Amino acid sequence: MVRQYPHSFAQPSTIELTDSPTQLEALSLDKKLASKTEYEKLLTKWQKRMLTVQQAYYRQNLRALIVFEGWDASGKGGAIRRLTEKLDPRGFTVFPIAAPSQVEQSKHYLYRFQTKLPAAGNINIFDRSYYGRVLVERVEQFACEREWQRAYQEINEFERLLTDDGVKIIKLFLHIDQDEQLKRFQERIKNPNKRWKLTEEDLRNRDKWPSYQTAINDMLKYTSTNSSPWQVIEANRKWYTRVEVLKTIVKVLECDVDLTPPALTDDIRAMAKTHLKLTL
C-alpha cells in the first residue's frame, strides 16, 4: 500500500510500503530460549549458515547492506559480534555510526553513508545509520521539522536506488522495554569493563523515552517498504535476540541465491592431478 507521509509537502511516491509495520507497543518481550545449551546449539547452526551465505555472496559478487537500529543498550553490538565472529573478515565491514564530522555536517546527511556502501562480494553492516535523521535528529531538534519530515521519502528513494542496483537491504530494530534498559545501564555502571559503553546522552535520553518511541513508530510506519521492510526483534532476552538476528538475516540473504559450492573446473582437476597427485 502507499501510505501518506506526515506533511503535505512530502508527496507520496510510488514506493510501496508494507501493510502494517509492527508498532512497539504491540510486541511481546517475553520470548526466550530454554537454556544455554539450546542457545549455543542454535547459535552454531545459524553462524554456519551465515558463513555459507557469505561465501556465496563473495563468490558471486553479490552485495548486501545490514542496518541495525535500536534503543541504547538493546544489544546491537553483541548481536553484530555473534553475526560476524565466524565470517571471513575480507567479505564484510562493520561501520559504527557516530555523530557526523564538521565536514559531513556541511553536506547532505546521506553523503557519509553513500561512501560506505558495499562493493561487489561484500556485506556491509551499519551499527546505527541514516535513520538517525528521523530519530535522534528529530527528537533532539538537530534537524528542523521540515527536514526530518522530508527524510522519510528521501530515505525510501535512497534505498530503492540501492535495491534497484542489486543491493539486498536488511533493516533490524532491536526493541527492549524501559525496565530492561535500566537494568543494563546499572550493570554497565557497576562493571568497570563496560562503563565505556555508557554516555551522558544515554542517561539523559531515558527522560525522552516517549518522544523516541513516537519517532521510532513513525520510522517503522513510513520507511518499511516492500523491498526493504523493517524487522523488529524482541531484545529483552540476549540469547533469544542474537539467534533471532542471525536467523532473520540468513533467511533474507539466502533468498534467490545459489548456495551450492562451485564445481571444480577441468583445469583445476588436471592441475590437482599433476601438482597434488589427486584424481578428482
C-alpha positions in Angstrom: 0.0 0.0 0.0 1.0 3.6 -0.5 0.9 5.4 2.8 0.6 9.2 3.0 3.6 10.9 4.5 3.1 13.2 7.5 3.3 16.6 5.7 1.6 17.6 2.5 4.9 19.0 1.1 6.3 15.4 1.1 4.2 14.0 -1.8 3.7 10.2 -1.6 5.9 8.4 -4.0 5.2 5.2 -5.9 7.3 3.2 -3.4 5.1 0.6 -1.8 5.1 0.5 2.0 4.3 -2.7 3.9 0.7 -3.1 5.0 1.1 -3.0 8.8 4.6 -2.4 10.2 4.8 -3.6 13.8 4.4 -0.9 16.4 6.5 -1.2 19.5 3.5 -1.3 21.9 2.2 -4.5 20.2 5.4 -6.5 20.8 5.7 -9.3 23.4 9.1 -9.1 25.0 8.8 -12.4 26.9 10.3 -14.6 24.2 13.4 -16.6 25.4 15.3 -19.8 24.8 15.0 -22.7 27.2 18.7 -23.0 28.2 22.3 -22.0 27.4 22.7 -25.4 25.7 19.9 -24.6 23.3 21.3 -21.1 22.7 24.8 -22.5 21.9 23.3 -25.1 19.6 21.2 -22.6 17.6 23.9 -20.0 17.5 26.3 -22.5 16.0 23.7 -23.7 13.5 22.9 -20.2 12.2 26.6 -19.0 12.2 27.5 -21.9 10.0 24.7 -21.0 7.6 25.7 -17.4 7.7 29.2 -18.4 6.6 27.8 -20.4 3.7 25.8 -17.3 2.7 28.9 -15.1 2.9 30.9 -17.4 0.7 28.1 -17.4 -1.9 27.9 -13.6 -1.9 31.7 -13.3 -2.1 31.9 -15.9 -4.9 29.0 -14.4 -6.9 29.9 -10.7 -6.4 26.6 -10.1 -4.6 26.1 -7.1 -2.2 24.2 -6.7 1.0 23.6 -3.9 3.5 22.5 -4.7 7.0 21.2 -1.8 9.1 21.0 -2.1 12.9 18.9 0.4 14.9 17.6 0.0 18.4 17.3 1.5 21.9 20.5 2.3 23.8 21.7 -0.9 25.4 19.4 -3.1 23.3 22.3 -5.4 22.3 23.2 -4.2 18.8 26.9 -4.7 19.4 26.5 -8.1 20.9 24.3 -9.2 18.0 26.8 -7.9 15.5 29.6 -9.7 17.2 27.8 -13.0 17.0 26.8 -12.4 13.4 30.3 -11.8 12.2 32.6 -13.9 14.5 32.7 -16.9 12.2 32.9 -14.9 8.9 35.8 -14.2 6.7 36.9 -10.6 7.5 37.7 -10.0 3.9 34.0 -10.2 3.0 32.3 -7.8 5.5 32.8 -4.4 7.1 31.2 -3.0 10.2 30.6 0.7 10.4 29.8 2.1 13.9 28.0 5.3 13.1 28.6 8.3 15.5 27.7 12.0 15.1 28.8 13.5 11.8 32.0 15.3 11.5 32.2 19.0 10.7 32.9 18.2 7.0 30.0 15.8 6.9 27.7 18.3 8.5 28.3 20.6 5.6 27.0 18.0 3.1 23.7 16.2 2.7 23.1 13.8 5.6 23.1 10.8 3.3 26.6 11.6 1.9 28.6 9.9 4.6 26.6 6.7 4.1 27.0 6.7 0.3 30.7 6.4 0.8 30.2 3.2 2.9 28.1 1.1 0.5 29.2 -2.5 -0.1 31.5 -3.4 -3.0 30.9 -6.5 -5.1 31.0 -9.6 -3.0 30.8 -7.7 0.3 28.3 -7.4 3.2 28.4 -4.1 5.0 26.9 -3.6 8.4 25.8 -0.2 9.8 25.7 0.0 13.6 23.2 2.8 13.6 22.6 4.6 10.3 21.0 7.3 8.3 17.8 6.7 10.2 19.3 9.0 12.8 17.8 11.7 10.7 14.3 10.7 11.8 15.2 9.5 15.3 17.9 11.4 17.3 18.0 14.4 15.0 14.2 14.7 15.2 13.9 14.3 19.0 17.0 16.4 19.8 15.9 19.0 17.2 19.2 18.8 15.3 17.0 18.8 12.2 14.1 21.1 11.8 10.6 19.6 11.4 10.6 20.2 7.6 14.0 18.4 7.3 13.1 15.2 9.2 9.6 15.0 7.7 11.1 15.1 4.2 13.7 12.5 5.2 11.1 9.6 5.1 10.7 9.9 1.4 14.4 10.7 0.8 15.5 7.5 2.6 12.9 5.4 0.8 14.2 6.7 -2.5 17.8 6.2 -1.5 17.1 2.5 -0.5 15.1 2.0 -3.7 18.2 3.1 -5.8 20.2 0.6 -3.9 17.8 -2.3 -4.3 17.2 -1.5 -8.0 21.0 -1.7 -8.4 21.0 -5.2 -6.8 21.9 -4.5 -3.2 19.9 -6.6 -0.7 19.0 -4.5 2.3 18.0 -5.9 5.8 16.8 -3.4 8.4 16.7 -4.6 12.1 15.3 -2.7 15.0 16.1 -4.2 18.5 13.4 -3.4 21.0 13.7 -3.5 24.8 11.5 -2.0 27.5 12.4 0.7 29.9 12.9 -1.7 32.8 15.4 -3.8 30.9 17.3 -0.7 29.7 17.5 0.5 33.3 18.9 -2.9 34.4 21.5 -2.9 31.7 22.6 0.7 32.4 23.0 -0.3 36.1 25.2 -3.2 35.1 27.3 -1.0 32.9 27.9 1.5 35.8 28.9 -1.3 38.2 31.2 -3.1 35.8 34.4 -1.2 35.1 34.9 -3.1 31.8 31.5 -2.0 30.5 31.5 1.6 31.6 32.9 2.8 28.3 29.5 1.8 26.7 27.6 4.3 28.8 27.4 8.0 28.0 25.7 11.0 29.5 23.5 11.2 26.5 22.3 7.6 27.2 21.2 8.6 30.6 19.5 11.8 29.5 17.7 10.1 26.8 15.8 7.9 29.3 13.7 11.0 30.1 12.8 11.3 26.4 11.6 7.7 26.0 8.0 8.7 24.9 9.4 11.1 22.2 11.8 8.4 20.9 9.1 5.8 20.9 6.9 8.1 18.8 9.8 8.7 16.4 10.5 5.0 16.1 6.9 4.1 15.4 6.8 6.8 12.7 10.0 5.4 11.2 8.6 1.9 11.1 5.4 3.2 9.6 6.8 5.4 6.8 10.0 3.6 5.8 9.0 -0.1 5.9 8.8 -0.8 2.2 8.1 -4.0 0.3 11.7 -4.1 -1.0 13.3 -3.0 2.3 10.9 -3.9 5.2 11.8 -3.4 8.9 12.4 -6.5 11.0 11.6 -5.7 14.7 13.4 -8.0 17.0 12.3 -8.6 20.6 15.5 -7.9 22.5 14.8 -8.2 26.3 16.5 -11.7 26.3 20.0 -11.6 24.8 20.3 -15.2 23.9 17.0 -15.1 22.0 17.9 -11.8 20.3 21.2 -13.0 19.0 19.8 -16.2 17.5 16.8 -14.3 16.1 19.0 -11.7 14.4 21.2 -14.3 12.8 18.2 -16.4 11.7 16.4 -13.3 10.2 19.5 -12.2 8.3 20.3 -15.6 6.9 16.8 -16.2 5.7 16.7 -12.9 3.8 20.2 -13.2 2.4 19.6 -16.8 1.3 16.5 -15.9 -0.8 17.1 -16.4 -4.5 20.8 -17.1 -4.0 22.6 -20.3 -5.2 24.4 -21.6 -2.1 25.9 -24.6 -4.0 29.7 -24.7 -3.7 31.5 -24.1 -7.0 32.2 -27.1 -9.1 35.8 -27.9 -9.9 36.8 -26.9 -13.4 38.6 -29.2 -15.8 41.8 -27.1 -15.5 41.7 -27.4 -11.7 41.2 -31.1 -11.9 44.1 -31.5 -14.2 46.4 -29.3 -12.1 45.4 -31.2 -8.9 46.4 -34.4 -10.6 49.7 -33.0 -11.7 50.7 -31.0 -8.7 48.8 -32.6 -5.8 48.7 -36.2 -7.0 44.9 -36.2 -6.7 42.5 -37.7 -9.1 39.1 -35.9 -8.7 
